[in-house]
């Protein structure tokens, strides 16, 4: 029985792509390009869905960052794939600098980042309550 399961798994892993489903490759860029010269300095709208990648001491942490506006302020949730969602307490944008504060059971966690020139990527550092620092990149999902 084990050999049949292994054979089925192997067949699925090596099978050709299913007709009608396009295979899409996503490249994670870990740098944030500067805004072109003469670009407007207005506050960008960061509302939407963002995929994030954080390197926690060599262990990847992936998840979804959901940002919206309520009463003129940003709010939302950050949902890592391995843990429960956490609340986005605040998010501010000054020029191209982004500061995000996320609540956790052990205390607030901050994210200081730079927004790319196109406004579709944030690159920065997460600082945990104990002072640990980890790089994190957030990439906005295409809006449809």
N, C-alpha and C positions, 0 to 999 in steps of 0.2 A: 504494500500500500504506500509506504514511504517513497519507493522508487517512482510510482505513478505520479504522486504529488510533485516530486522534484522534476520529473519530465514535463509536467504541465506548466510549472513555474518557469522552466527553462524555455519552453516554446513561447510563452507569453513575453518573456524578456527579450527574445530575439526576433519576434514577429515583426513583419513589415508594418509601417504606419497604416492605420485604418483609412480607407478611401473617404474623402470628403472632409477630413480633419487636417488642417494645415499645421505643420510643426513650426513653432515659433521659438527663436532663440533670443534670450534676453541677456544682455551683457551688463554686469554691474560696474558702473563707473564710480570710482571712489574719490573723485576730485570734483570740485565745484568751480566751473568756469566763471570768470568775472563777467559782469554786465558790459555790453559793448559801450564805447565812449558815447556820451550824449544821451544815454538811456535815462528815462524818467525815474525820479526818485520817489514816486508814490508808493504807499504801502501795498505790497502784493497780497492778493487773496489766496491764502493757503488752504482754503476749504477743499475737501475731497479725501480720497483714499490714497495712502502712501504705504509702500512696502518698505520695511526697514531691515537693515543688517547691522548687527553689533558684534564685534569681536571681543568676547569675554575671556581674556587670557588664552587665546588660541581656540576657543570653543565658539562656533558660530551660533548666534541667537537671531532668529528671523521672526518677523511678525508683521502686523498691520497697524498703521496709525490712521485713525479716522478723525478728521478735523472739520468742525463746522463753526458757524457764527450764531450767537444768541445775544441779543441786546447789545450789539456792536462789539462784542468780545469773542475771541476764539475759545473753543472748548472741544472736548472729545474724549477719545479713549485710545489707549495703546494696548494691543493684544499680542503678546509674544506667543509663539506656537507651543512653548513648553510650560507656560504658567497661565494663571488667570488674568483677565483684563485689569488694567489699572486706569484711574481717572486722570485726565489731563487737567491739572488745576489752573494753569495759566500758560499762555503762549503770547509772546510779544515779538514784534519785528521793529527793529530800528535800523534804517538804511538796509543793509544786506545781512545784518546780524539777527539771529533767531535765538530766543531764550525760552525754553520750555521747562515747566515744573510739573512733575508727575508724582502723584501720591502713591505710597506703598505702605504695607503693614509695618515696615521698620522705620519709615520716615520718608520725607520728600527726596526725590531724585531729580537732578537738573541735567539739562541738555543744552549746551552752548554750541551753536552751529553758524555756518555761513551759508547763505542761500545762493544758489547758482544764478548766473545772469539771466537764464531763461525762467527762473523761478520754479523749476521742476525737480530740484535736488537740494537736500540739506546735508552738509558734511560737518561733523563736529565731534565733540567728546561728551560722554555721559559721565557724571560724577555722582557716585553713590554716597549714602549717608556716612559711611565709614571712610570716605576719601578716595576709594578706588576709582580709577579713571579708565574708560574703555572707548575706543573709537566707534562711531556709529554713522551710517549713511542712510538717508531716507529718500526714496525716489517716488515722485507722484505718479499714480497710475493714469494712463491716458483717459481724458474725459470724453465720453461719447454722447 
